[in-house]
């Protein structure tokens, strides 16, 4: 069952944002209301069994990552609206049901239809539920994050059911296995096409890595293949959500010392691995975090627009916004040293190898603003975003910095909701974590 009308609590919240924006920021309100309503009325499908399925937008599948980010901005309202909280809980239930089908998959079908991005993909497992099986560390982090945030913002605990516990054990198994990918992992992925980022080298096993304490990822949150397979921002995110699991199973909600201990050990190992193996220096000789490393001395200095990103480290809860290494990394990312930083007539910010050159992503701009302590700068970014929406009142994937009428993905719910979260952030309305 899809939403045919906006719940009264959501409508009241949209009016609250409209009032806060006033005449000065009326365009923010117009876009906020369009984006905030669009996700509920076009992507959400509530099932009779209490689960919730979310389309990512213009692709007929649900991503574990995107679906979490799509519902995150509704959490402050869910604190006062039990039905909205139940809808979000339904997504958590659906996410962990999918994880228990295959923890290496990134995107799933609503039914076991057998639909897929590419039916010729070669991997070590297949299921009619799988839309795509690109293993991405963040895909397992986001459902844990949503389960925790639902608890933190509403006090709800019914999402921590047997399927959640079973799924968490699968996540821990995978993260531990992928700490030594070459020796222990069954995972490989091959897509026969001419696009290098769509497949993994070395017969689908990826390029060589050393054991570092971090956990291996085949693909980035963009669904592009990693260059070096210790994806640092995803490991940052993994460390944060292992902290959530330690609290959930350490007595805050459940009492399972074995699970809590495994999560705590992973958090410590990953954090130590980041400290020992994930830093390098920028052109000015400052210590920064690399985007990727292999533990063999190779580093990738860049950032991508999808979250988790290095820019998003404070947003994810890995560090404070004034952390010296973060600030040096941030300066590097917002410079030509990042090959995906673009400047043009209408926009400047971080793009992605996933989209054309000189296309900046609204998601990246929203994260850049939310991790800044400059209130005026947040307003400048919001002004830029509404001025470059090509008259749609919605956000897109990437936008040409010199011609905003050129963009990718007309219907991209994650981007819409990141804009909404930035508007909320500007008015000091934030998701508790």
Helices and strands as residue ranges (DSSP letters): H 8-21, H 26-42, E 44-46, E 52-54, E 62-63, H 64-72, H 75-78, H 82-101, E 107-108, E 122-123, E 130-132, H 137-154, H 162-177, G 178-180, H 181-184, E 189-190, G 196-198, H 201-204, E 230-231, H 232-249, H 257-277, E 279-281, E 287-289, E 292-293, E 299-300, H 313-316, H 324-333, E 341-343, E 348-350, E 359-360, H 362-370, H 375-387, E 398-400, E 403-408, H 413-426
